[in-house]
């Protein structure tokens, strides 16, 4: 199977990343180049309103619309000192949280229609092979790693890593078959990143952006690149140089797979992806049986009508 990653960044308003397996589109990410709050961004925010009926608060994180923060997504470290006693049931939100209180939040979902962004105080920092979860004792291994032998081996490696108390760790799919040295370097990078975020947060006045998630290209390489990908083709030189630096610093052994696409024919057209994309976005999807599926996205849900 020939597997390639294609990154189309020629359009100044939109970037696209596709993974192609034997000419068939397997993964697609489309992102607007216009500046907007992104999922994964971390902010120092201020609690503006407390809604006991919703058991949630609204936070000012620097955008025109306030973010929504459910009580279940507020770490107990933010509770009033009188509500932190162990062995008790979780207090009511109006007893544990106060207005104008400052919290460090991460965006879980961006704004949708008239709804504000969904926030959490349970921070997660993704690296190449690991995800660090400060303030959490949990952890685990990606569900895509299914073999019991492989999972047991990863658990042994993680057990030997020097994970600070109060930190959770998840091994991503890319961590499969990685040496302890690779995972250790990734953990060290994430710990340094968390330390930088904490220092910046202490100095900042809410509301403030503390950490911005990486751009589409770097994020795609970090999250979707696997050793079985034969080529990573990028059609814009500036983006290519940026990706090359990322490869050099994070996974230098694979930087020879990165190539600049310079043909006149558009990258996605050469691999006949535009036709496949037209099919993806059709409202009605024909089935081999003769029936069809009609997909209608709305603000509240996505309805699927099977005919």
GILIN-V891890 format. One record per pair of residues at least 24 apart in sequence whose ideal C-beta (glycine too) atoms are under 10 Angstrom apart, sorted by the first residue. I is the first residue (numbers start at 1). J is the second residue. Records with the same first field share a line. If there is no record, write none. Layout:
I->J, J
This chain:
1->228, 230
2->228, 229, 230, 231
3->226, 228, 229, 230, 231
4->229, 230, 231, 232, 233, 257, 259, 271
5->220, 221, 224, 225, 226, 229, 230, 231, 232, 233, 234, 257, 258
6->231, 232, 233, 234, 235, 261, 267, 268, 270, 271, 273
7->216, 217, 220, 221, 232, 233, 234, 235, 236, 239, 240, 243, 258, 261, 267
8->233, 234, 235, 236, 239, 261, 266, 267, 268, 269, 273
9->33, 215, 216, 217, 234, 235, 236, 237, 238, 239, 240, 242, 243, 267
10->234, 235, 236, 239, 261, 266, 267, 268
11->236, 266
12->236
14->216
15->215, 216, 217, 220, 236, 239
16->216, 220, 267, 268, 273, 277
17->216, 217, 219, 220, 221, 223, 224, 232, 234
18->220, 224, 233, 267, 268, 271, 273, 276, 277
19->220, 224, 225, 226, 229, 232
20->229, 231, 233, 268, 271, 272, 273, 276
21->228, 229
23->271, 272, 273, 276
24->271, 272, 273, 276
25->268, 271, 272, 273, 275, 276, 277, 279, 280
26->224
27->220, 223, 224
28->273, 276, 277, 280
29->216, 219, 220, 223, 224
30->216, 277
31->215, 216, 217, 219, 220
32->216
33->215, 216
36->63, 110, 111
37->61, 62, 63, 65, 67, 107, 110, 111, 117, 209, 212, 213
38->107, 110, 117, 212, 213, 214, 215, 216, 219
39->106, 107, 108, 109, 110, 117, 118, 213
40->106, 107, 108, 110, 123, 124, 125, 126, 211, 212, 213, 214, 219
41->105, 106, 107, 110, 117, 119, 209, 210, 211, 212, 213
42->104, 105, 106, 107, 119, 123, 124, 125, 197, 200, 201, 208, 209, 210, 211, 212, 213
43->67, 103, 104, 105, 106, 107, 117, 119, 201, 204, 206, 207, 208, 209, 210, 211, 212
44->102, 103, 104, 105, 197, 200, 201, 202, 203, 204, 205, 206, 207, 208, 209, 210
45->69, 101, 102, 103, 104, 105, 119, 121, 206, 207, 208, 210
46->99, 100, 101, 102, 103, 205, 206, 207, 208
47->74, 78, 97, 98, 99, 100, 101, 102, 103, 105, 206
48->99, 100, 207
49->99
50->93, 94, 96, 97, 98, 99, 101
51->93, 94
52->92, 93, 94, 95
53->93
54->93
55->90, 92, 93, 94
56->93, 97, 119
57->93, 94, 97, 98, 99, 101, 103, 119
58->116, 119
59->101, 102, 103, 105, 116, 117, 119, 121, 206, 207
60->100, 206, 207
61->103, 105, 107, 116, 117, 119, 206, 207, 208, 209, 210
62->206, 207, 208, 209
63->107, 110, 111, 116, 117, 207, 209
64->111, 116
65->111, 114, 115, 116, 117
66->116, 117, 119, 207
67->105, 107, 108, 109, 110, 111, 116, 117, 118, 119, 120, 207
68->108, 109, 111, 115, 116, 117, 118, 119
69->93, 97, 103, 105, 108, 116, 117, 118, 119, 120, 121
70->118, 119, 120
71->96, 97
72->120, 122
73->105, 106, 108, 118, 119, 120, 121, 122
74->101, 103, 105, 119, 120, 121, 122
75->103, 104, 120, 121, 122, 123, 134, 135, 136
76->121, 135
77->103, 104, 121, 135, 166
78->102, 103, 104, 121
100->206
101->206
102->201, 204, 205, 206, 207, 208
103->206
104->134, 135, 197, 198, 201, 204, 206, 210, 211
105->206, 207, 210
106->210, 211, 213
107->213
112->299, 300
113->298, 299, 300
114->299
115->299, 300
122->168
123->194, 197, 211
124->168, 170
125->189, 190, 191, 193, 194, 197, 211
126->170, 172, 186, 190, 213, 214, 219, 222, 223
127->172, 174, 175, 183, 185, 186, 187, 188, 189, 190, 191, 193, 222, 250
128->172, 174, 175, 178, 182, 183, 185, 186, 189, 190, 221, 222, 223, 225, 246, 250, 251
129->154, 170, 171, 172, 173, 174, 175, 176, 178, 182, 183, 184, 185, 186, 187, 189, 190, 222, 250, 251
130->158, 161, 163, 169, 170, 171, 172, 174, 175, 178, 182, 183, 184, 185, 186, 187, 189, 190
131->168, 169, 170, 171, 172, 175, 186, 190
132->163, 164, 167, 168, 169, 170, 186, 187, 189, 190, 191, 193, 194
133->166, 167, 168, 169, 170, 190, 194
134->164, 166, 167, 168, 190, 191, 194, 195, 197, 198
135->166, 167, 168, 194
136->166, 167, 168, 169, 170
137->165, 166, 167, 168
138->167, 168, 169, 170
139->163, 167, 168, 169, 170, 171
140->168, 169, 170, 171
141->169, 170, 171, 172, 173, 175, 176
142->170, 171, 172, 173, 174, 175, 176
143->173
144->172, 173, 174, 176
145->171, 172, 173, 174, 175, 176, 177
147->176
150->175, 176, 177
151->176
153->177
154->178, 183
156->180
157->181, 182, 183, 184
158->183, 187
160->184
161->186, 187, 188
162->187, 188, 191
163->187, 191
164->191, 194
167->191, 194
172->222, 223
173->223, 224, 226
174->222, 223, 224, 225, 226, 227, 251
176->226, 227
177->227
182->250, 251
185->250
186->250
189->249, 250
214->246
215->239, 242
217->242, 243, 246
218->242, 243, 245, 246, 250
219->246
221->246, 247, 250, 251, 254, 258
222->246, 250, 251
225->250, 251, 254, 257, 258
226->254
227->251, 253, 254, 257
229->254, 257
230->257
231->256, 257, 258, 259, 261
232->257, 258, 259, 261
233->257, 258, 259, 260, 261, 262, 263, 267, 270, 271
234->258, 259, 260, 261, 267
235->260, 261, 262, 263, 266, 267, 268, 270
236->260, 261, 267
237->261, 262
